[in-house]
Amino acid sequence: MALAVTYLTNDLVVVAAYENGYTCVWRRGTSTSDWTSAYASKAHNQPVLSLDIAKAHGLYFTSAADALIASHPLIAEGAATEPIKQAQTKHSGQQALTVRSDGKILATAGWDGRVRVYSAKTLRELAVLKWHKEGCYALAFADLNPAVVENETNASHVSDTRLFNPTVNEKRSVQAQTTHWLAAGAKDGKVSLWDIY
């Protein structure tokens, strides 16, 4: 089973996924103590192993012991019971799934020791990261430091080099804090760190 919790406007939202392949969204408004089912779907025919929310896009993604990745709505239209999109990856056992902070890409860690990167919009495979010798079970994207990203953007518009002339160490620090790092952990006892787009 996999769980995630978030707020949408003033509603508390719990996303749950089960061993039977079902996934559902439960909502609880601030004016009531009752939970209501907002969405339910059986997108997988094997146990769901992982899920993650792309809140800015109103979606969540699931991966399972089968070879499917599915995109689901956080706010279902009407009585929706089908995923928005499904992708047959041909790689069963995608143990962990994580969405990057900007919601543009997601990554999965697989039993085959590979980390795969997908477009969140199309679920098309963008990259396969091969390094681990055994199954990958953990995955995480680094959150970008918004203050550093903002300063870097503003500094790129400055034409007078006297106003902003960073040292090599400052440039490295800014680069490290504005990179979409992806860390993967595997059964081989090693953690790999990847610079993703």
C-alpha positions, 0 to 999 in steps of 0.5 A: 500500500502507498499513501500521500497527503496534501491540501487542495484549497481548503480540503485535506486530500488523502491518496491511497493505493492498495495491493489489489491494484486499486487507487482512490482519493479521499477528501475532507472539507473544513466545514465537515468531519466526513470523508468523501470518496472523490475518485477510485480506479483499478489501473493496475492488475498487480499491487501498487508499489508507489505513488506521488502527487503533482499538486500544481497539475492536479494529478498523481501517478502510480507504479506497480509490480506490473509494467504500467505507470498511470496518471490519475486526477486529484479532482475527478470530473463527474464519476471518473473511474479511469486514469487520465493516461496509462503507459505500458513500460515493459519493465515490471516492478517499478518499486519507487516513483517520484515527481520532480518539484516542477511537475514536468518529469517523474522517475521510477526505480525498478527491480531491474536496477534501472532508474527510468525518467518519464515525461509527466505529460505524455508518460513517454520514457526520456532516459534510462539511468544504468549504474546499479547492479541490483534492484533499485528501491528508493528514489528522491528528487532534490527540492530547488532553493527558490531564493537561489533560483530567483537570484540566478534569474535576476543576475542573468539580466544584469549587464554590468559585471561589476554588480555581479561577479561571482567567484568560482565557489559561488558559481558552483554553489548556485549550480548545485542549488539550481540542479534537479538532482535525483538520488537512487538507492538500491539493494546493492547498498549504494546510492547514486546521484544524477543531474536530471535536465 
